[in-house]
Amino acid sequence: TIDVAGNGTVDWALRPSSPFDPGQIAIEKLTITGGQVELRHAAGGRRHLISEINSTISAKALTGPWRMDGTLRFDGLRT
């Protein structure tokens, strides 16, 4: 579950014990097979389900740019 605040910020629920620089962390290759995420929007109380996530993700840094190749369903619709 990912919560999106009314102002659009995302709470990833990650609480590192010491600060880190997201610009210094890269993701060379992350593969997701059969994944699922629920998005909850505080503004308006909307919920969305991203399911059947089958993709490969990479990022030069956690701050971006990101690349995602694959497929998923957003509220049941294939993208």
trRosetta pair geometry for C-beta under 8 A, 3 or more apart (Angstrom, degrees):
i j d omega theta_ij theta_ji phi_ij phi_ji
1 37 7.4 151 -94 -167 22 65
1 38 4.7 -21 -108 68 74 103
1 39 7.9 161 -158 -85 57 20
1 40 6.3 14 -172 -7 103 114
2 10 6.2 -12 177 -157 108 109
2 11 7.7 164 -167 67 62 61
2 12 7.1 -12 -130 -109 95 53
2 37 5.9 15 -4 179 110 115
2 38 7.2 175 24 85 66 51
2 39 5.3 -21 69 -108 99 66
2 40 7.2 176 85 23 47 72
3 10 7.3 143 83 -153 52 57
3 11 4.8 -8 70 48 104 108
3 13 7.9 90 20 -45 103 101
3 40 5.1 -25 -111 68 65 104
3 42 7.0 52 -179 -45 94 97
4 8 6.5 -16 -180 -144 102 34
4 9 7.4 161 -157 80 60 32
4 10 5.6 -30 -103 -96 70 72
4 39 6.3 19 -12 -174 116 96
4 40 6.8 -179 24 86 74 48
4 41 4.8 -20 69 -107 114 64
4 42 6.5 -141 95 5 59 81
4 43 7.8 -61 113 20 98 90
5 8 6.8 -37 73 34 77 19
5 9 4.7 1 37 58 121 83
5 10 7.5 -146 5 -75 83 22
5 11 6.7 88 -41 -26 99 100
5 42 5.2 -6 -149 19 35 139
5 43 7.9 58 138 -25 40 90
6 42 4.4 -81 -51 98 72 115
6 43 4.3 113 -133 -62 67 88
8 43 7.9 -10 -59 -2 62 136
16 19 6.9 126 89 -99 123 20
16 20 5.8 -40 119 0 174 109
20 24 7.2 -121 171 58 88 112
20 25 6.9 41 146 -35 127 126
21 24 4.3 63 87 3 106 113
21 25 7.5 161 91 -13 61 86
22 25 5.9 -61 -149 35 44 107
22 61 6.5 102 140 161 69 95
22 62 3.6 -91 -171 72 98 122
22 63 5.1 117 112 -43 108 87
23 61 4.8 7 -147 -173 44 148
23 62 7.3 -96 -62 47 27 81
23 63 5.1 -13 -84 10 73 132
24 61 7.0 45 -12 -133 13 109
25 61 6.4 95 65 -152 51 65
25 62 5.0 23 74 -24 105 109
26 59 6.3 -163 -153 95 58 70
26 60 5.8 -43 -122 -175 106 29
26 61 5.8 -49 -86 -83 69 45
27 30 5.2 -24 177 -25 125 114
27 57 6.5 -3 121 117 139 91
27 58 5.6 -166 102 -145 86 44
27 59 4.5 49 37 36 102 90
27 62 7.6 88 -21 -81 102 65
28 58 6.2 -25 170 -132 22 104
29 56 6.3 -24 -158 -168 87 104
29 57 7.8 131 -158 72 39 46
29 58 5.7 -22 -89 -84 49 102
30 56 7.1 147 76 -161 49 52
30 57 4.4 -26 65 64 104 95
30 58 7.0 167 16 -77 80 47
31 55 7.6 -170 -147 99 50 41
31 56 5.3 -19 -100 -103 72 76
31 57 7.9 -178 -77 20 27 72
32 35 4.2 -24 174 -22 116 138
32 53 5.1 -21 124 124 128 108
32 54 6.8 -149 100 -120 75 24
32 55 5.4 8 52 54 102 76
32 56 7.8 -172 21 -79 70 30
32 57 7.0 33 -7 -5 108 111
32 70 7.4 112 62 142 94 178
33 54 5.7 35 -126 -121 53 80
34 52 6.9 -35 -129 -130 48 46
34 53 7.3 25 120 60 8 62
34 54 6.7 35 -44 -77 42 88
35 51 7.9 -162 104 -149 50 38
35 52 7.9 34 59 137 52 7
35 53 3.5 -43 67 64 100 116
35 54 7.5 170 18 -63 85 41
35 55 7.9 -64 30 28 127 90
35 72 7.9 -41 73 -112 94 110
36 49 7.1 -13 -166 -173 98 92
36 50 6.8 163 -154 92 48 61
36 51 4.6 8 -115 -116 95 71
36 52 7.6 42 -81 -21 84 35
36 53 6.6 -173 -65 5 34 104
37 49 7.7 161 85 -157 46 48
37 50 4.6 -1 58 59 91 108
37 53 7.1 39 -2 -31 96 145
38 47 6.4 -11 -176 -169 101 102
38 48 7.3 158 -160 81 54 46
38 49 5.6 -23 -106 -104 73 70
38 50 7.7 -166 -81 25 25 71
39 47 6.8 156 84 -158 57 50
39 48 4.4 -4 55 57 108 96
39 49 7.8 -156 21 -73 75 24
39 50 6.7 59 -18 -12 105 104
40 46 7.7 168 -155 92 43 50
40 47 5.3 -12 -105 -105 69 82
41 44 5.9 2 110 60 117 94
41 45 7.1 4 85 62 77 2
41 46 4.3 9 46 58 120 91
41 47 7.3 -153 19 -73 77 36
41 48 7.7 47 -17 -3 105 99
42 45 7.4 1 -163 -77 26 46
43 46 7.9 -13 87 16 62 98
48 74 6.6 -6 177 -171 119 83
48 75 5.5 -71 -148 -57 83 100
49 73 7.9 0 111 105 88 94
49 74 7.8 154 84 -158 51 38
49 75 5.9 110 48 -92 76 48
49 76 7.5 49 74 -36 110 68
50 53 6.2 45 141 -62 98 112
50 72 5.6 5 -175 166 93 134
50 73 7.1 159 -157 81 46 53
50 74 5.6 -12 -105 -104 76 67
51 72 7.0 144 73 -171 31 83
51 73 4.9 -23 66 63 83 106
51 76 7.7 19 39 -78 122 44
52 71 7.1 -34 127 117 100 94
52 72 5.9 153 86 -144 72 49
52 73 4.8 55 40 3 114 104
53 70 7.1 58 -176 124 64 137
53 71 7.9 -177 -141 95 35 50
53 72 4.5 7 -100 -105 65 110
54 70 5.1 -162 102 -170 57 116
54 71 5.4 4 58 56 97 84
54 72 7.2 177 24 -73 60 64
55 68 5.4 12 172 -173 139 92
55 69 6.1 161 -155 83 85 41
55 70 2.5 -140 -99 27 76 154
55 71 6.9 -178 -67 28 88 36
55 72 6.8 -33 -32 -45 121 102
56 68 7.4 163 81 -150 45 50
56 69 5.3 -8 55 59 92 94
56 70 6.1 146 11 -50 58 112
57 66 6.8 -16 -166 -171 97 102
57 67 7.0 159 -153 85 49 55
57 68 4.9 -8 -103 -102 83 81
58 66 7.4 160 86 -157 44 56
58 67 5.1 -5 58 56 88 101
59 62 6.3 78 121 -92 145 30
59 64 6.4 -79 -152 -112 106 33
59 65 7.0 -160 -142 100 71 36
59 66 4.6 -23 -96 -103 99 71
59 67 7.2 -179 -77 18 50 67
60 64 7.2 25 48 145 91 31
60 65 6.0 40 18 46 112 68
61 64 6.6 -19 69 46 83 25
71 78 6.9 -12 -172 -162 111 90
71 79 6.8 166 -155 71 63 71
72 78 8.0 162 95 -145 32 50
72 79 5.6 -2 67 41 75 112
73 76 5.6 -7 168 -140 122 14
73 77 6.1 148 -160 65 76 30
73 78 5.5 -39 -99 -86 80 48
73 79 7.0 167 -108 -1 27 83
74 77 5.5 -31 64 61 74 91
74 79 5.6 51 -3 -41 107 122
